[in-house]
């Protein structure tokens, strides 16, 4: 039986926008439980929109284990990923995350 993560990812890859939203909604409340899977999926995903959603979910997980990825994306060439990196660090709201934001010139 597929895990919640696998089911949600399958739904998020459908062409139907409403189905995609439902897949995202399945992962929102349990993002922290699937942080490793979310990071792995983000690193291998090629669809830009899905990568943005994955990074948003990684930020919503509010786990220190995401600090390195969120920090890296804060300096991405892609404006959307930079934005989700910043928001993820703000969601994390740890001393380390605030330090990273301050070091990159963001108001903390």
N, C-alpha and C positions, 0 to 999 in steps of 0.2 A: 504494500500500500504506500503510495507516494506521501512524502511529508508535506506539511503545510507550506513550507518553502517551495518545494518542487511544484505543487499545485498552483501556488500563486505566481510563480515565474512562468509557468505554461500559460496561465490566463493573461498575464501582462504582455505576452508576445502575440496575442491574438490581434486581428485587424480591427475588431470592434472597439471603439474608444470607451464605451461603457464597461465592457469586459475588462479592459486594461485598468480602468479606475478601480474596479472590484478587486482585481489581483493586488493592486497597490494597497487597498484598504485591508486586505487579509493580512498583510505583513506589517502594517503600521503599529498595531498594538503589541506585536511580538518581535519587533526588529532586534531588540537586544539579545533575544534567544538565538537568533540566526546571524549574528554579526559576522562570524567567520565566513559563512556561505555568501552573505551580501558582499563582503569585500572580495571574495574569490570571483563572484559573478561580475562585479564592477570591473575588475582587472581584465577579464576576458571578453566582456560584452563589446560589440561593435556598433550597436544601434545607439545613436546619440541621445535620443529621448529616454530610452531605458536606462542608459548610464546616469543621466541626471536624476531619474527617480531612485535608482539604487543609491546614489550618493546622498540624496535627501533622506532615505531610510537609514543609511549609516549614521547620519547626523542625529536623526531622531532616536537612535538606539542609546545615545548619551553614555557611551562607554569609552573609557580611556584607551582601550585597545585600538580605537579608530583615530587617535590623535595624529599619528604619522601620515596616514592617508589624507585626512582632512587638511593637514598642513601642506602636504605636497600639492593638493588640488587648489589651495589658496593662491598658488603661483602658476596655475595652468594657463596656457595660451587661450583656452576656451573660456569666454566670459561666463557662460552658464555654470560650468564646473567651478570656476572661481567663486561665484556667488553661493553655490551650494556648499563649498568648502568653508566659506566664511560663516554661513548660517549654521552649519554643523558644529563649528567651533563655538559659536555663541550658545547653541543648545547644550553642548558639553559643559560649558560654564565652569570648568575646573581652573585651578591656578595656572596649570600648564597651557591650557587653551587660551586663557586671557593673555598670558605672556606672549604667545605666538601672535595673537591678534595685534597686541601693542607693538611688537617688534616689526610687524608688517605695516604699521601706520594706521591701524584702525582704532577708532575710539572705543574704549572698553567700558 
